[in-house]
Amino acid sequence: MSSRVTESADRAHDRLVADVFARACESRGILEHITGRWGTLALAALAEAPLRFNALRRRVDGVSEKMLAQTLQALERDGFVHREAQQTIPPRVEYSLTPMGRTAAEKLLDLIAFVEARVPDVGAARARYDEAKAAQQ
């Protein structure tokens, strides 16, 4: 491909406006990677410190090895996570947040703190809802 065609494609891509509400918008996939259960937890755990794969898997209790690997690969591809493989025996691979990943994690940590603080309120709301539904039947 000629450099003029590549430059033109790059400029066109830069002009695209992201709209998460549009069906075909790329931002939906990115949002899914960040806000999916395992993406959110992986980013939050890596906000605490860089971690090796098994340490991260232990921190994110309940995630399978396959799901964590897929999640980390998606987050790395999107530019949120940095994977560093050190040439040692045995090989040592460590995951950390990129600057963009740190920004996303900070926002997620605020949401996590909000949710954790509201667990009693949500429990009460669920009980009210369930009682109202039961009374309708």
N, C-alpha and C positions, 0 to 999 in steps of 0.2 A: 504494500500500500504506500502511496506517495506521501511525503510529509505534508503536502497541502491538504490532502484528503483527511489525514489524521488530525491536523490542526483544526480543520473545519468541523470535524466530528467532536473534538474536544470543546470547541466554542459552543456548539449546539447543546452539548451535554451540560455545560456550565449555565446555559440560559434556562434549562428546565426548572419549573417551579414545582416543588414537592407539595402534594396535597394528600394527606393520609386518608381522606375520605373518598378519594378517587380510586376506583377498583384496581386499576393497573399501575398505581403509583408505587415506585420502588420503596418508598418510606414504610409501607405496610410490612414488608418482609423484615426490614431493619427493626421496626418497632416490635415485631414478633420475637426476633432474636433477643432483644433487650428485656422485654417484659414477660416472656414466657417463664414459667415456673423456674426452670433450671438456669436460664440466662440471668434472671434477677438475682437468684441466690449465688451464682458463680461470681457475678460482678460485685455483689455485696461482700462476699468472702475475700475476694482479691483486694478490696478496698482496705482490708485490715493489714494485709501483707502479701508479698509475692509467695506463691505456694507451688510445690511440686504436685503432680497429678494426684497421687494417692492421698496426700495431705488435704488437698482440695475436696476429694471425694469423701473423706471422713468428715470434713467440715460441713459439706452439703449432704447431710444425712438423708438417705433414701434414694439418691440418684444412682442409676446403674452406670457401669463403666462405659457402656456404649453411648448412653445419652449424654454423659458428661463430655466424652470425646467429641461427639457431634456438636454439642453446644459450644465448646471451646473453639472448635474449628470455625464455626459460623461467626463467633465473636471476633476471632482473629482475622478472618477474611473481611469483616466489616470495619476493622481498624480499632476495636475497643480493647482487645487483649493482645499482648505481646508474648510470643512463645520463644524461649531461649533454650536451645539444646547445647549443652556443654559437652565437649569431646573428652569425656572421662570414661573409665571402665568401672562399673557399668555406666552407660550414658545417663546424664542427669538433665532432666527437662524441667524448667521452671516457668510458671505463668505469672504475668504481672499485668497491670493496667497501663494502657497508653494514656496520654493526657486527655484524649477524648473519652476513653473508658472511665477515667477518674471523674470527669464531669458527670457522665451518665450515672455512675455509682453514687455520687453525692446526692443526686436527685432521687434515686431509688432508696437510699438510706433514709431520707426524709419521709418517703412514703411508707417504708417499713416501720419506722418509729411511730407514725400516725396509726397504722393498722394495729400494731402491738398495743398501743395505748388504748385503742377503742375496742379491744376484744370483749370486755364486759358489756359495752353498749350494744355491740353486734349480737351478743348472746341474748340480751334482753329483747332486742328487736325481733330476733328469730322466734323467741318464745311467744311474743305477742302475735306475730304472724301465724304461727302454728296453732295457737289457741283460737284465733279468728277463723282460720280455715276449718278447724275441727267443729266449731260452732255452726258453720254453714252447711255441714254435711248431715 
